Amino acid sequence: MKNTPDAWAKRAKSEGYRSRASYKLLEIDKKHNLISKSSLIFELGSSPGGWSQVISNNKKSDCECIAIDILDMKEVEGIDFYKLDLYSDKFNEKIEDYSNSVDLILSDMSVNLSGIKVVDEEGNKDLNLFCLELSKKLLKPNGTLLIKSFTNSNLLYLKKEFKKLFNSVHIEKPLASKTSSPEVYLLGLVLK
Ligand SMILES: C[S@@+](CC[C@H](N)C(=O)[O-])C[C@H]1O[C@@H](n2cnc3c(N)ncnc32)[C@H](O)[C@@H]1O
């Protein structure tokens, strides 16, 4: 298959995925086997549902998956979706019962681009740090965090913060991620 945005979009359409983002998670999951061994998954920034579909297709039948987005999302079988802003009190209420019980946190979140580079980079850094803090609260010992991040001056700092929390840290650039995009995925395995 040609590695162009169009080719990935065509493939997603023909295979019934809502977005080509699905292939990014499929590739990372194939390499690290994250989904099938989890019993409780939090998915942050899930709309329109491409990653939720991958989770739904690959999770154990009794695995609970809670997906969150500030935007609406059409139902995906086996996924409990909540329309919430991560920075809201309602989200804090939602996570109250899940302390130290989550196997896997996945985040494909990014801010709506303002076009002002420094503003967008800081917004994305805040989302990344939010996920790291959430990991401390929600993940089980040995739990896993996968987040979308970007190759810029913040990445080295984020990687250092990941290394404080996780035994093994990887930077992934899946084939379906545009080569022209600074997007990468930071993966922390085995929470210390
Ligand atoms: C790239 S999209 C996710 C695509 C998704 N992984 C898929 O495969 O369909 C990023 C999502 O993050 C969400 N997002 C960004 N900031 C958020 C916040 N503060 N709270 C909840 N969702 C947020 C956006 O609404 C957007 O839907």
PDBQT file of the ligand as one rigid body, heavy atoms in Angstrom, charges set to zero:
ROOT
HETATM    1  C1  LIG A 201      -7.169  13.343  16.910  1.00  0.00    +0.000 C 
HETATM    2  S1  LIG A 201      -8.727  13.334  17.669  1.00  0.00    +0.000 S 
HETATM    3  C2  LIG A 201      -8.911  11.678  18.215  1.00  0.00    +0.000 C 
HETATM    4  C3  LIG A 201      -9.182  10.691  17.113  1.00  0.00    +0.000 C 
HETATM    5  C4  LIG A 201      -9.525   9.302  17.651  1.00  0.00    +0.000 C 
HETATM    6  N1  LIG A 201      -8.384   8.678  18.289  1.00  0.00    +0.000 N 
HETATM    7  C5  LIG A 201     -10.006   8.369  16.558  1.00  0.00    +0.000 C 
HETATM    8  O1  LIG A 201      -9.312   7.412  16.249  1.00  0.00    +0.000 OA
HETATM    9  O2  LIG A 201     -11.113   8.582  16.033  1.00  0.00    +0.000 OA
HETATM   10  C6  LIG A 201      -8.412  14.186  19.187  1.00  0.00    +0.000 C 
HETATM   11  C7  LIG A 201      -9.624  14.339  20.077  1.00  0.00    +0.000 C 
HETATM   12  O3  LIG A 201      -9.220  14.889  21.330  1.00  0.00    +0.000 OA
HETATM   13  C8  LIG A 201     -10.338  15.577  21.858  1.00  0.00    +0.000 C 
HETATM   14  N2  LIG A 201      -9.964  16.478  22.948  1.00  0.00    +0.000 N 
HETATM   15  C9  LIG A 201      -9.068  17.503  22.893  1.00  0.00    +0.000 A 
HETATM   16  N3  LIG A 201      -9.052  18.151  24.076  1.00  0.00    +0.000 NA
HETATM   17  C10 LIG A 201      -9.942  17.514  24.894  1.00  0.00    +0.000 A 
HETATM   18  C11 LIG A 201     -10.370  17.725  26.242  1.00  0.00    +0.000 A 
HETATM   19  N4  LIG A 201      -9.890  18.729  26.980  1.00  0.00    +0.000 N 
HETATM   20  N5  LIG A 201     -11.297  16.905  26.773  1.00  0.00    +0.000 NA
HETATM   21  C12 LIG A 201     -11.802  15.876  26.020  1.00  0.00    +0.000 A 
HETATM   22  N6  LIG A 201     -11.443  15.642  24.735  1.00  0.00    +0.000 NA
HETATM   23  C13 LIG A 201     -10.527  16.448  24.172  1.00  0.00    +0.000 A 
HETATM   24  C14 LIG A 201     -10.875  16.320  20.628  1.00  0.00    +0.000 C 
HETATM   25  O4  LIG A 201     -12.220  16.701  20.820  1.00  0.00    +0.000 OA
HETATM   26  C15 LIG A 201     -10.682  15.288  19.507  1.00  0.00    +0.000 C 
HETATM   27  O5  LIG A 201     -11.878  14.586  19.241  1.00  0.00    +0.000 OA
ENDROOT
TORSDOF 0
